[in-house]
């Protein structure tokens, strides 16, 4: 086999610029009327609430109840009854939050806005183009899917060798990219939390599970008649950092 391209990018959360944070906060506060109108258009009355929220929520939730639980039927009935009777409280809640002379939604946005800054863990994977450039997940899939634009964003401490190539079956590359970025980002964020909490076993379990998903989705779309491909996340003990790694070689 001959190496065509290899990329390794190290994961670190990236702070959201204050300008973007302020713009997000003020935009969200300004959407009070539109949010309220969308809610009451979608759910104008109790009948719609029962159909759209109560019944559908119960159908999904009941699958989480252990079928061997002694009081399973009672637990399911309790959940269903509470949801079906919740419309008056729900309607009062959205009225108070989004309508009237003094809706409290803007105040709550202001109070809780700092939580939005946790988006830094996602930016560490996807990047922020105008500020930091494309992120490591984007670059890792980009170099093996023929996306030459990522080359301008590859910089230290990234490790890169070879030339960008498209290893995927005809027509697959542009659809594979968002899929790969989503899977990699979920893995890096969750593994990052585990690492920060000192949970090495759980961190490694997330890494393994993420790589299994990549193998069963993204890598299933590789043209294996021509290429042998690696796309994975991992942990570098020496650098004490998570990373994403991609590599493409020719088939001999």
Secondary structure as GFF3:
##gff-version 3
##sequence-region A 1 252
A	DSSP	beta_strand	3	10	.	.	.	ID=ss1
A	DSSP	alpha_helix	18	29	.	.	.	ID=ss2
A	DSSP	alpha_helix	32	42	.	.	.	ID=ss3
A	DSSP	alpha_helix	46	49	.	.	.	ID=ss4
A	DSSP	pi_helix	50	55	.	.	.	ID=ss5
A	DSSP	alpha_helix	56	61	.	.	.	ID=ss6
A	DSSP	three_ten_helix	62	64	.	.	.	ID=ss7
A	DSSP	alpha_helix	72	84	.	.	.	ID=ss8
A	DSSP	alpha_helix	87	98	.	.	.	ID=ss9
A	DSSP	alpha_helix	105	112	.	.	.	ID=ss10
A	DSSP	three_ten_helix	113	119	.	.	.	ID=ss11
A	DSSP	alpha_helix	120	126	.	.	.	ID=ss12
A	DSSP	beta_strand	127	128	.	.	.	ID=ss13
A	DSSP	beta_strand	133	134	.	.	.	ID=ss14
A	DSSP	alpha_helix	136	142	.	.	.	ID=ss15
A	DSSP	three_ten_helix	148	153	.	.	.	ID=ss16
A	DSSP	beta_strand	159	162	.	.	.	ID=ss17
A	DSSP	alpha_helix	173	196	.	.	.	ID=ss18
A	DSSP	alpha_helix	200	216	.	.	.	ID=ss19
A	DSSP	three_ten_helix	218	221	.	.	.	ID=ss20
A	DSSP	beta_strand	227	236	.	.	.	ID=ss21
A	DSSP	beta_strand	241	250	.	.	.	ID=ss22
###
